[in-house]
Amino acid sequence: MAGAAAPISSHPGSSSPDGPGTRDVERAHRHGHLWHGPGMVRRAFHGARRAPIATAVAFGILVVAVGPLLWDRVYAVHSLRLVDLAVYRDAGRSVLMGRPLYSYLTPVPQLLPFTYPPFSSVVAVPLAMLPFGAASIVWTLGTLAVLGWLVVVSFRPFVRRFGPGTRPVVVAVLVSAMAWTLPIRDEFRYGQVGIFLAALCVLDCVLPKTRWPRGMLIGLATAIKLTPAVFVPYLWLTGRRRAAAVATLWFVGATVAMAIAMPQASKVFWTSALFDSKRVGDNAGTPNQSLRSIFLRSMPGTAGTALWLACAAVVAVVGFHFARKASIEGDEIRGLAIAGLLAVLLSPVAWIHHLAGFIPLVIGGVLGDGRDRRRVVYAVVLMVFFTLELPWWGATLLNHLHHWRFVGRIVQDSYAFGCVGAVWLMGRLPRAATSLSG
């Protein structure tokens, strides 16, 4: 069943509570803020056959700039190689072998437990059927491909300024730059699933029409890992209430199906494993860059928890307001970027790599078509900011600044503060006016 046209708003002029009027959609298309489906990816590389030199240069850029990063991750020391991918594979093997899903730990030295809902273990079964080496290559190349897709979608107004023969080179440069940001480096390093889930959520929102019930992909992504649930209120607030209901129904359906097929694992997850935050690691450690982590490190205890909840409520209200505003203005990428940052900020635990799927959206949403110099400066600053290993620098400073430890603490929390700043910046940016067509 095909979904309805993607709504821009529920303000006057919309034809229904669940979709925009034709005039809204046409305006959004005219300004270049909605993705036009798979054809847009083809158009990004249109002319490649007629410009073999540009295509070869683009491939060379990826090999030189990204190749060493991927090689290092795939062929690292076995005990340090794609450790999260190993967790997923072992979860799939637990399903095949009938062993307890949430008590099994990966081999020494990692000893990592499975922390996702039962549905994700079923999704991981194909990985369990591959040798680890083959799964590593497939997963890493898949991550790179999804990153490339997100870059094409996020930087669409900017990429379209270039001629068809130049676009492959521009996209290759952008993909290379994004790949070296710290969250995406960590995504490759650990073999994480976050970028795939972000792509499902983006795909569910940016298409004018879908061949599936709109909201289904967000629902399935939430059934795999709970953090994409932030896109359900985003759908609701931007007028896509039917899609929000569909997302909820698919999440509930997948969860109920697992409760029937895997009752013991479902009981363990929903009654104990979900609430044991220590299973995912040290919540107060440097990699956690959620709002909660700031208070865990600086003000542990009841007072810190109360302040965290108060700050989270303010950030949620302001952030969703900005996300809705961006979507109403027809800038879906900026709205999705804000929602993605909220997923990181509002989660009790959000590792640095949880930002990976949203880095292209954030920087592309700020850059727009690249005609506004201020937007260019903001985008470059954000890219440099998320490339530097600032949280780890802060952790190092804490060991050396005995009388100025608060400086080290601020630097250690820099990504959390940076996400808040990025939400505010994108919320305050005016809609990027473009003269693009076609």
N, C-alpha and C positions, 0 to 999 in steps of 0.2 A: 504494500500500500504506500503510495507516494505521499510525502509530507506536503504541507501547505507551503506557500511562499514564505520565506524568512521575514518575520516582522521587524520593523524598525522601531515602532513605538506604539503606544496605545493612546496617543494624544489625538485631538480632533483631526480628522482627515483620514484616520485609519478606517478600513472597511469593516473590521470586527475586532473583538477583544484579543483574538489570537493572531491577527495578521494585519499588515499595513495596507493602505490603499494603493492602487496602482501608481498614483502620483509619487508616493513615498519611495516605492521600489525604484521607479525610473530615476528619481533624483539621486538615490544612493548609487545606482549604477553609473549615472553620469559623472558623479564625483569620484568614481573609482574605488569605493570603499567596500563593496561586496565582491566576493570571489565568484567567478562565472563558471565554476565547475572544472572538470579535468582539462577542458580546452585551454584554460588559462596557463596551466603548466606547459602544454604544447606550444602556446604562443610565446612563453618566456624563452623557449629554445627555438622558436620559429626562425628558419633561415640557417640553422646549424649545418644542414647538408650543403647549402650553398656557400657556407663560410667555414670550410674545414680547418683553416688556420686558427680561427677564434675558438672552435671546438677543441682543437688540440691544445691550445694555450690554457683553456679552462681546465681540461683534464690534468695538464701538467701542474697547474696551480694547486689542485686538490691533492695530487700525489706528493708534491714537495711540502705543502703546508700542513696537510692533515695526515698524510701517510705515516710519518714517524710516530705521531700520537696514537694511531690505531695499532700500529705494529707493536709498540711498547705495551699496550693494554692486552692484546691478544696473546702475546708471547712473553708475558711477565712470568716471574716465579710462580709455579703452580699454586702455591698456598695463598698468593696474593692476586690471583688472576680472576677478575670478574666474580667477586665473591657473592654478590647478590644474585647473579645468574645461577650460581651453584645452589643457592637457597631455592630458587624457583624450580630448578631441575629436580632437586631432592623432594620437593613438595609433590611434583608430578609422579616421581617414583613411589612416594608414599601411597598415592592413590592406586597405582598399579599393583603394589605389593601388599596393600591392606594394612600397613603399619600406622601407628598413631601419628596424626598430622602435626600436632602442636607440641609434642614432647620430644620429637626427633630433632637432633642437632647435627649440623654439618660437621665433617671430620675436623680433627685437630689440624691447624691451630685456631681456626675461626670459631668453631662451636656456636654457630648462629642458628637461632630458631626461626621457624616460619611465622610471620606476623600478619598476613593478609587474610581476608575472608575465605571460606572454603571454596567458593566459586573459582577463585584465581588458581587454586591447585589443579582443578580440572582443565583450565585453560593452559596450564603449564605441562600437561601430559605430552604433547608433541615434542617439547624440549627434552623431556626425559627419555624419549625414544631415539635421540641423537647422541652420538659420542660427544663428550664435553668439548673436544677440540672443534668439531664441526659446528656444534651449537654456539661456540664462542665466535666463530667467523660469521655465521649467519646473523647472530644477534648484533654484532658490532657493525656489519655492513647495513643491516636493517636500521640501526640507530642513525647512521650517517644519511641513509636515504630519507628517513622521516625528518631529520634536521633540514635536509635540502628542501623538502616539501614545505615545511614551516617557514623557511626563509623566503621561498617564492611567494607564499601567501602573504606573509607579514610585510614584505618590502615591495609589494605589487606596484603601488603608485610610483615608487622610485625607479624600479627596474624598467617600467614601461616608458621612461623618458629616453631610454637608449634604443638604438636601432636593433633589429632582429639579429644581425650578425655579431653584435657586441654583448647581447644579453647573457650568453653562457659565461663569458668572462666575468661580468658583473656579479652574477649569481655565485660563481666559484669563489670570488673574493669575499663576498658576504658570508658564505658558508664557512670558509676558512677562518674568518674573524670570529664568527659565533662559536666555532668548535673549540677555540682557545680560551673562551671565557671559563672561569673556574667551575660554575655549576655544570656546564656541558662536559668539561674535562672529567669531572667526577662521575658524570653519567656514563661516559665511556669506561672509566676506570673500574667502576663497580658492576657494570652490566645491568643498570637499573631499568625499570619499566616505565618510569614517569613520563618520558618524552612520548612514548606510544599512547599513553592515556591522554596526555594533553592534545595530541593530534586527533584522537577520537572526538574530544569535546569541541575542538575548533571546527572539525569537519561537520559536526552536527549543527553548527551555528552559522557558518559562512556561506553555505550553498543557498542560492535563491529557491531551489527546489531539491528535494531528496527522493531517492527511490526506496526509502525506508520511513517508518513513522518518525517524524522529527522528535528528538529526545531519546530515542532508543540507544544511540551510542553513548550518550552521557550516563544513562541508566546502567548499561553494561560496564562502563568504565568505573562507576561507583561500586558495582558488585565485585569488581576485581580489587579495588583499593578505595577506601572511603573518602579520601580527600577530594575527588572530582565532584562530590555532592554539592560543593559551593556553586556549581553551574546550574543547579536546579532553581534556587532563588533568583539567580541571574536571568534565567529564562522567564520566570514568573514576572519579575519586575520590569522586564523589557517588553511585556505584552504577549509573550509566547506561553500562555497559560496551559494550552492544550499540550504543548511540547513538554512543559514542566510535569504535567500529570503523566504523560507517556514515560518520561524518564523515571519517575517514581515507581510506576507500575512495573517497568522492566527490572528495576533494582529489586523490588519486592518479589517479583516472580522468580528471578534467578536465586534469590536468597531462600525462598520457600522450597524451590526445587532441590537445593542443596540440603535443606533440613530433612527432606524426604529421602534423598539418596545417601547422605552422609550425616545421620542424626547425631552421632557421638561427636564428630568433629565440629558440627554446627553448635552443639551445646557448649562445648569447651570454649569456642571462640566468642560467642555472644554472652556468655556468663562469666568468663574469667580472663581469657587471653586478651580480649579487647581492652580491658580496664587495667591491665598490667603494663604500664608504660615503660617499665624497666626492661621488658623483653626486647625493645628496639635499641637499647643501649643507654648510655649516660645522658639523661635529659638535660643536664646542666653543662654538658660538654660543648666545646667550640663549634662543632658541626651543626648543632641545633640553632637555627636563626629565626625561630618563630617569636612572636611577641612574648610568649610565656618564658622563653629562654632568658630574656633580659632580666626578668624578676627572679628566676631560679638562680642566676649567677650573682645578682646584686642584693636581693632581698628575699631569701628563702623563708618560708613560713606562711602563716595565715594572712598577715598584712600584705605580703607580696602577691599572694593568690587573689586577694580582693582587688588590689590595684590592677593586676593583670586582667581580670574579668571586666573591670570598668573600662580599661583602655581598649580591650578587644571589642566591647560593645560600641564605643565611639568610632573605632576604625571600621567596624562592619557597617554602621549606619552611613558614615561619610563615604566609604569606599563604594558601597552599592549605589549610593546616590550618583557618584561620579560615573560608575559603569553604566547605569541606566541613561544618564545624560549623553554619554558618548554614543551609545547605541541609537538613541533617539535622533542624534545628529547625523546618523548614517555611517559612523566610524566604528564598525563592528570589531576591527582588530584592536583598537584602543580599549573598547569595552571589555573584550575578552582578556586583554593584558591586565587590566585592573582586577577582574575577577580572579585571574590566575595568581596574582600577587596576594589577594585576600586568602586564597587557599593555603598559601604558605604562612602568612601572618597569623591567621586564626587557628591553625592546627596546633594542638598541644606540643607536637614534635614535628619539626620541618627541617630536615637536613639540607645542606647547601645544594645538593644535587636535585632537590625537589623544585628548584627554580629553573631547571634545564629546559623544560618544554615551553617556558614562558619568556625566556630571554629574547628570542627573535621577535615575539609579539610586542614586548615592551619597547625594544629599540626601534623596531619598524614602525610601531604606533606613534612614537615620539618623532621620528624622522619625517614621516609623511612622504611627500614627493621630493623632498630635499631642496625645495626652492626658498624656504624660510631659513635664514642663516641662524636664527636663534634655535630653531629645532635641530639643525645640524650640530650645533655646539652641544646642546643637551644630549643628543644621541651619542655623540663621541664620548662625552663625559661618562654617560651610563655604561658604555661598552668598556671603557678603561676601568671604571670602578668595579665592574663585575669580572674583569679579567685578573686584577690584582688579588692576591691572596690575603686580603685585609684581615679577616677574622683570625687567621693563623698568625699574622703579624701581631695582633693584639694579644694573643695567648703568649707569644714570646716576650712582649713588653711587660706583661704581668710578672714575669720572672726577673725583670731587671729594674723596674721602677718601683722602689720601695716606698717613696713618699708621694708619688704621683700615679698610684695604681688606677685611679679612676680614668686616666688617659688610656691606659691599656685596656680597661674594661669597655670603654666607648668604642675603641677600634675593634675589639673582639666582637662586639655587638653590631658592627658596622653594616652588615648585610640586612639585618632586621630593620635598622634605622633607614638604610638605603631603600628598602622596599616601601616603607611608609612614605619617604620622600618622593619615590617614583609614582605612587598612587596619587599624591597631592599634585605633582607636576602634571600628570596626564589628565587629572580631573580639571585642572585650571587652563590647560591648553585650549585655544579656540580650534574649531574644526579647520582642517587644512584645506584651503581652496585650491583646486587643481583645474587645469585646462585640458586634462587628458580625455581622450575619447577612444572608443573602439576597444 
